[in-house]
Amino acid sequence: MTLNDEAAELQETVKQYKIAYSVSDYTFPGEALIHDVRFDDAYIHVELTDGRILSIPLWWIPSVNNAEPEDRLKFEINRSRTMIVWDPDKGSINDELRIEDYLTARNS
């Protein structure tokens, strides 16, 4: 088999499909700003302004995991909407959760 025969054979096996949607039809993540926060028994669910919902296991955040459920609710969202802050003067938790830390992988 010659090189031209191999190239012709490869061209015959290549399938082309119609693209149903262009890249401009897709939605990609925007800024990661906090819209709302809720808790269940195992997770803190952070709804972002672009529609994503990030669910973080409570055991990842020991100060929140070991607190009473009512103290978990004593948080504030900072002005730039990038952090969840627990003030120790308002409950038993003294911690800050930067949403960016949970959106990107970290090499420890």
ABEGO torsion letter per residue (X at the ends): XBAAAAAAAAAAABBBBBBABBAAABBBBBBBBBABBBBBAABBBBBBAAGBBBBBBAAABAAAAABBAAAAABBBBBAAGABBBBBAAABABBBBBBAAAAABBBBX
